[in-house]
Amino acid sequence: MERAGPGVKAFREAWSLRVGAGILSPVARPDVETRIARALERGEHEAAAAEAIRGFGPEILGYLSRVLGSRDDASDAFSFFAEQLWRGMPGFAGRSSVRVWAYRVAWSAAVRLRADAWSRRRERFPTSMASRVAGEVLSRSAITRERESAELARLRAALDAGEQSLLVLRVDRGLSWREVAEVMAADGEELDEPALRKRFERVKAKLARLAHQEGLIE
């Protein structure tokens, strides 16, 4: 039997860990959440927003890059995300963690950019503290994609923005189904956990079908 090459082996390992039942995600950052909570208790909303952008910004940027499939679009969406989070922090009600709320703001930014209502106008905000903090994250991260096999990256590129978001939030970020529903309901659609689970199964089936067609899995 023909031996699998290193690329196929890497894909199979990534597939079994990521797309199967496994959850590989950046763990929630209780230190960041704690610093934000303390700033909010003091009424320091700008300090809280800066902590959120710096603390969760790199993983949010990776999420936007994956969902939008373009580094330039991800950069634009991230800048808009930072401004919206900054403006919205005084109204943060604490019904979820700041991390989950940040993903909700990010998904809303991605949806708006995909609709082209913002990018077509190339809306630009005046230089603000939010944009400066966002710039720190952008320059530090250089919008590098998370490590994954080239084969898995190619398959994921066949997914639409909603499918990408669902896969990243659940598999890569380890959010609960309730949290995923909260994030992706930001564009106004009603989502519940059973519907998301079924959609997730369809995404996995789609990836499995594509992987089989590429000869990456048997």
C-alpha positions as CSV (number, residue, x, y, z in Angstrom):
1,M,0.0,0.0,0.0
2,E,1.3,3.5,-0.9
3,R,2.6,5.3,2.1
4,A,1.1,8.7,2.9
5,G,3.3,11.7,2.5
6,P,4.1,14.1,5.3
7,G,1.4,16.6,4.1
8,V,-1.3,14.0,4.2
9,K,-0.1,12.7,7.6
10,A,-0.2,16.3,9.0
11,F,-3.7,16.7,7.6
12,R,-5.0,13.5,9.1
13,E,-3.5,14.5,12.5
14,A,-5.1,17.9,12.3
15,W,-8.4,16.4,11.1
16,S,-8.6,13.9,14.0
17,L,-7.8,16.6,16.6
18,R,-9.8,19.5,15.2
19,V,-12.7,18.5,13.0
20,G,-13.6,15.4,14.9
21,A,-14.7,15.5,18.5
22,G,-11.7,17.3,19.9
23,I,-11.6,20.9,21.0
24,L,-8.3,22.8,20.6
25,S,-8.8,26.4,21.7
26,P,-7.1,29.2,23.4
27,V,-8.3,28.9,27.0
28,A,-10.4,31.7,28.4
29,R,-8.3,34.4,30.0
30,P,-9.5,34.8,33.6
31,D,-6.7,37.3,34.2
32,V,-7.9,39.5,31.4
33,E,-11.5,39.2,32.6
34,T,-10.5,40.1,36.1
35,R,-8.6,43.2,35.1
36,I,-11.6,44.3,33.0
37,A,-14.1,43.7,35.8
38,R,-12.0,45.7,38.2
39,A,-11.7,48.6,35.7
40,L,-15.5,48.5,35.2
41,E,-16.1,48.5,39.0
42,R,-14.0,51.7,39.1
43,G,-16.0,53.2,36.2
44,E,-12.9,53.2,34.0
45,H,-14.6,52.1,30.8
46,E,-11.7,53.2,28.5
47,A,-9.2,51.2,30.6
48,A,-11.6,48.2,30.4
49,A,-11.9,48.5,26.7
50,A,-8.1,48.7,26.2
51,E,-7.6,45.6,28.4
52,A,-10.2,43.7,26.2
53,I,-8.6,44.7,22.9
54,R,-5.1,43.9,24.1
55,G,-6.1,40.7,25.9
56,F,-8.5,39.2,23.3
57,G,-7.4,41.1,20.2
58,P,-4.9,38.5,18.8
59,E,-7.4,35.7,18.9
60,I,-10.2,38.0,17.6
61,L,-7.9,39.0,14.7
62,G,-7.3,35.3,13.9
63,Y,-11.0,34.7,13.9
64,L,-11.7,37.6,11.6
65,S,-8.9,36.5,9.2
66,R,-10.4,33.0,9.1
67,V,-14.0,34.1,8.7
68,L,-13.3,36.8,6.0
69,G,-10.5,34.9,4.2
70,S,-8.6,38.1,3.5
71,R,-6.0,39.8,5.6
72,D,-6.9,43.3,4.4
73,D,-10.6,42.7,5.2
74,A,-9.7,41.2,8.6
75,S,-7.6,44.3,9.3
76,D,-10.5,46.6,8.4
77,A,-13.0,44.6,10.4
78,F,-10.7,44.5,13.4
79,S,-10.3,48.3,13.4
80,F,-14.1,48.6,13.2
81,F,-14.5,45.9,16.0
82,A,-12.1,47.9,18.2
83,E,-14.1,51.1,17.8
84,Q,-17.4,49.4,18.4
85,L,-16.1,47.6,21.5
86,W,-14.6,50.9,22.8
87,R,-17.9,52.7,22.3
88,G,-20.0,49.8,23.7
89,M,-18.0,49.1,26.8
90,P,-20.0,51.5,29.0
91,G,-23.2,49.6,28.1
92,F,-21.7,46.1,28.7
93,A,-24.3,44.4,30.9
94,G,-22.2,41.4,32.0
95,R,-24.7,38.8,30.8
96,S,-21.8,36.9,29.3
97,S,-18.0,37.0,29.7
98,V,-16.3,39.9,28.0
99,R,-14.5,37.4,25.7
100,V,-17.8,36.1,24.3
101,W,-19.2,39.6,24.0
102,A,-16.0,40.6,22.1
103,Y,-16.6,37.7,19.7
104,R,-20.2,38.9,19.2
105,V,-18.9,42.4,18.4
106,A,-16.3,40.9,16.0
107,W,-18.9,38.8,14.2
108,S,-21.1,41.8,13.8
109,A,-18.2,43.7,12.3
110,A,-17.5,40.8,9.9
111,V,-21.2,40.7,8.8
112,R,-21.2,44.4,8.2
113,L,-18.0,44.2,6.1
114,R,-19.3,41.2,4.1
115,A,-22.4,43.2,3.4
116,D,-20.1,45.9,1.9
117,A,-22.0,48.7,3.6
118,W,-18.9,49.8,5.4
119,S,-16.0,48.7,3.2
120,R,-17.5,50.3,0.1
121,R,-17.5,53.7,1.8
122,R,-14.1,52.9,3.3
123,E,-15.4,54.5,6.5
124,R,-12.5,55.8,8.6
125,F,-12.7,56.9,12.2
126,P,-10.6,59.8,13.5
127,T,-7.5,58.8,15.3
128,S,-8.6,57.7,18.8
129,M,-7.4,55.6,21.7
130,A,-9.3,52.7,20.3
131,S,-7.6,52.9,16.9
132,R,-4.2,53.2,18.6
133,V,-4.8,50.1,20.7
134,A,-6.1,48.2,17.7
135,G,-2.9,49.3,15.8
136,E,-0.8,47.8,18.6
137,V,-2.5,44.4,18.1
138,L,-2.3,44.6,14.3
139,S,1.4,45.4,14.3
140,R,2.2,42.8,16.9
141,S,0.1,40.0,15.3
142,A,0.9,40.9,11.7
143,I,-2.3,38.9,11.0
144,T,-0.5,35.6,10.9
145,R,-2.8,32.6,10.6
146,E,-2.7,29.9,13.3
147,R,-0.7,26.9,12.4
148,E,-2.5,24.2,10.5
149,S,-1.7,21.9,7.6
150,A,-2.0,23.4,4.1
151,E,-4.5,20.7,3.3
152,L,-6.9,21.7,6.1
153,A,-6.5,25.4,5.3
154,R,-7.5,24.6,1.7
155,L,-10.6,22.7,2.7
156,R,-11.6,25.4,5.2
157,A,-11.4,28.0,2.4
158,A,-14.3,26.2,0.7
159,L,-16.6,27.2,3.7
160,D,-18.7,30.3,3.7
161,A,-18.3,33.0,6.4
162,G,-21.0,31.5,8.6
163,E,-19.6,28.0,8.4
164,Q,-16.1,29.4,9.1
165,S,-17.4,31.3,12.1
166,L,-19.2,28.2,13.5
167,L,-16.1,26.0,13.1
168,V,-13.7,28.5,14.6
169,L,-15.8,29.4,17.5
170,R,-16.7,25.8,18.4
171,V,-13.5,23.9,17.5
172,D,-10.7,26.4,17.6
173,R,-12.0,28.7,20.4
174,G,-13.9,26.1,22.4
175,L,-17.0,28.2,23.0
176,S,-20.0,26.4,24.4
177,W,-23.1,26.0,22.1
178,R,-24.9,28.7,24.2
179,E,-21.9,31.0,23.7
180,V,-21.7,30.3,19.9
181,A,-25.4,31.0,19.6
182,E,-25.0,34.3,21.4
183,V,-22.1,35.4,19.2
184,M,-23.7,34.4,15.9
185,A,-27.1,35.9,16.8
186,A,-25.5,39.3,16.5
187,D,-26.7,39.8,12.9
188,G,-30.3,39.5,14.1
189,E,-31.1,35.9,13.3
190,E,-32.6,33.7,16.0
191,L,-30.3,30.8,16.8
192,D,-30.7,27.9,19.2
193,E,-28.4,25.2,20.3
194,P,-30.1,22.2,18.5
195,A,-30.0,24.2,15.2
196,L,-26.4,25.0,15.7
197,R,-25.5,21.4,16.4
198,K,-27.2,20.3,13.2
199,R,-25.5,23.0,11.2
200,F,-22.2,22.0,12.8
201,E,-22.7,18.4,11.7
202,R,-23.4,19.5,8.2
203,V,-20.2,21.5,8.2
204,K,-18.2,18.5,9.4
205,A,-19.9,16.3,6.7
206,K,-19.0,18.9,4.1
207,L,-15.4,18.9,5.1
208,A,-15.3,15.1,5.3
209,R,-16.7,14.9,1.8
210,L,-14.2,17.4,0.4
211,A,-11.4,15.6,2.3
212,H,-12.4,12.3,0.8
213,Q,-12.5,13.8,-2.7
214,E,-9.0,15.1,-2.2
215,G,-7.8,11.7,-1.0
216,L,-6.9,13.0,2.4
217,I,-9.1,10.6,4.3
218,E,-10.3,7.2,3.5
